[in-house]
Amino acid sequence: MPNSAYAKVGEVLTFGASVGESELAILLLHGRGQSAQSILSWATRIGLNEVHWLVPQSPIFHWYGGAYNAPIVENAAEIHRAQQWFDEILDEVSQTMRKQNIMVVGFSQGACMALQYAWQCPKQIDTVVALTGSLIGESVPSLTGRESENHIGLEVFLRCPQQDIWVNEQSVRESATAFREAGANVSLQITPATPHILDHYDAAFLGGIISAVLER
């Protein structure tokens, strides 16, 4: 069972193997209006005992207040605070685990945050999985040559349904292109239109990625 029934703001739920005994750590980010407990309950369906799950609870159930495709300045302060928190969580994990065994996964607004974190702070992680999300802002931010070097070899997986009510497919495709051009290994999966929820297909998709990482 998770370390508590419900997460308070600023709390991190954990599940699975302890960080010292696990083969993979996953920072799992919930969507707008959701809770850490709700996305962790979905993740438990994957059933991989070797994983140490870390699931933070965002302030007032969102990571940033505006739209994902609004000018980045509108959400920048909240995004920065969240990324600092993610850094703190993963700094602790990295004391006992290699970067190659650290992954960030998110759904919806959490997927946008996962991609934004991978774009701006790639040194902390090896793999990012975005389930219905894209980079944040009106356009993809540019990188200097030195910054793009940090993305070489980063594993990026994006999965998004067509005609999603919250996340534009074109934004997802542009995000995939940006990471690919920055040197990341990118896998993009556009699926037939489905409701804006996490389902067993998403669980199978993520489970396959986790299994492949564990087998490396």
Secondary structure, 3 states (H helix, E strand, C coil): CCCCCCCCCCCEEEEECCCCCCCEEEEEECCCCCCHHHHHHHHHHHCCCCEEEEEECCHHHCCCCCCCCCCHHHHHHHHHHHHHHHHHHHHHHHCCCCHHHEEEEEECHHHHHHHHHHHHCHHHCCEEEEECCCCCCCCCCCCCHHHHHCCCCCEEEEEEECCCCCCCHHHHHHHHHHHHHCCCEEEEEEECCCCCCCCHHHHHHHHHHHHHHHCC
